[in-house]
Amino acid sequence: MSGGTMNGGLFDDGAAQPQQSVRDGASHDGFGHRARLRQRLAEGGPDALMDHELVEYLLALAIPRRDTKPLAKRLIAEFGGIGGLLNADWQALSRITGMGDTSIAAVKIVQAAALRMLRAQVKDQPVLASWQALLDYLRADMAHMTIERVRVLHLNARNMLIRDEHMGDGSVDQAAIYTREVIRRAIDLGSSSLILVHNHPSGSPQPSRQDIDITRQIVEAGKPFGISVHDHIIIGAEGYSSMRAMGLL
């Protein structure tokens, strides 16, 4: 986390800048500019603002007396877009000059709210009937991760989600997933079927030979216990792939 201090409430913690007065904040037309952004948002909805303008306005709520436009543009450039920014971890954000705990918390609370909204769309209905909603949630959560993460979605006999389980993280190019652990956990939870999910930090969602092999091992290991594998979804910044749709299951 950032080790900065609050500066009289006028600047975000971690931002080593001199004091400014309210008059100084108005000197670059900050208040009028934000009012115009607010008006465009009110009249045109979320699509009325560009990505950096959304971030600019968000940061202005956390740092009300500073011009946040340069910082917003720097964040978008640093993390490759608004998706990468929202998924950036606390430490990575704290390394950006001008980003302290208050600003970072503002970014992370938006991410949390977005993921919670997407998760709610798949939580209380059969997963296979809300497939696109599931993909939207997984892409929002995993597409911009810088490490490889493995998750297993456990479903009951009605294809309702029992558990979304984080199985482990790996390096930038691989994550360990063990067949025995997956099947043992499915038995413990009484799962009828599974959806395997992992991301590729490289951006490409194409399955590797190792991805295909481990998936087929899990499929075979689950058969004696009546546990099926619906799919193995691979998420990347460039999109997603479904092994079932590709004919690999």
Order of alpha helices (4+ residues) and beta strands (2+ residues): alpha-alpha-alpha-alpha-alpha-alpha-alpha-alpha-beta-beta-alpha-beta-alpha-beta-beta
